[in-house]
Amino acid sequence: MPRAKGDHEARRREVSEAVWRVLAARGFGGLTLRAVAAELGATTGLLTHYFPTKDDLVTHALDLLERRTSRRPRRAPGQGLRAVRAWLLDVLPLTAEAADSNRIWVSSWDTALADPELREQYAGKYARGRDTLRELVAEAQRLGELPPGDPERVAAGAQAFALGLAVQAVLDPTTFPPRRQTELLDDYVAALGSRSGNSAE
């Protein structure tokens, strides 16, 4: 008897959760049909109904990463320098969910570097992030909370700082626990605003 549509969708969600758990534990380098099957307690034959090839599995994993990252709760931005700080904090692996996402993003870079189309997509994603941050920086400048200057340059530097800190925290969470990440970011944000005598606190 064929499965009902609801059963099929429920099974697909189970498969996606298994893919996510493998990604969180092993990264893209450890993502295989065999690993997902073991996590799911199923056979690789069953998984080929969902992912006929390894490329299909990787494509699904990348889509899953994008969707879960976009649904992650974000801080209320506020205005000015507070909004800049909130945007940067949302980059960091400060929660278990954010740590999983960051580990998976970092592990996916190798996949992106090997695929020109995917590399272009990733570059576009980071560029859009800089665009958003540039607008927040420009607003903080209009409010007098950041000194005058090129907001694009400030945004690029701030994004690079947050991404670099996120990578260090992923690789060495003992040295960079959430509290220290926040302290380092607050030091950085305070330095951005110090010339105008304001802070984000």
Buried (B, 14 or more C-beta within 10 A) or exposed (E): EEEEEEEEEEBEEEBBEBBBBBBBEBBBEEBBBEBBBBBBEBEBEEBBEBBEEEEBBBEBBBEBBBEBBEEEEEEEBEEBBBBBBBBBBBBBBBEEBBBBBBBBBBBBBEBBEEBEEBBEEBEEEEEEBBEEBBBBBBBBBEBBBBBEEEBBEBBBEBBEBBBEBBBBBBEEBEEBEBEEBBEBBBEBBBEBBEEBEBBBE
